């Protein structure tokens, strides 16, 4: 594994340094869109990108 990628995963994984932002993400993910934790990242990325389309 690329050492830069490995370090990024370690740095980001399960980081909860902004609980308010985490709760906002949870609200969007679970309550607003009724998604579960098995959703594919590509689907979430596309949803977010589509939000900013005119």
RAFEN-V608565 format. One record per backbone hydrogen bond with DSSP energy under -1.0 kcal/mol. CO is the residue of the C=O (numbers start at 1). NH is the residue of the N-H. If there is no record, write none. Layout:
# RAFEN-V608565
co=(CO/CO)
nh=(NH/NH)
This chain:
# RAFEN-V608565
co=(2/3/4/5/6/7/8/9/12/18/19/20/21/22/23/24/25/26/27/28/29/36/40/41/42/43/44/45/46/47/49/50)
nh=(6/7/8/9/10/11/12/13/15/22/23/24/25/26/27/28/29/30/32/33/35/39/44/45/46/47/48/49/50/51/52/53)
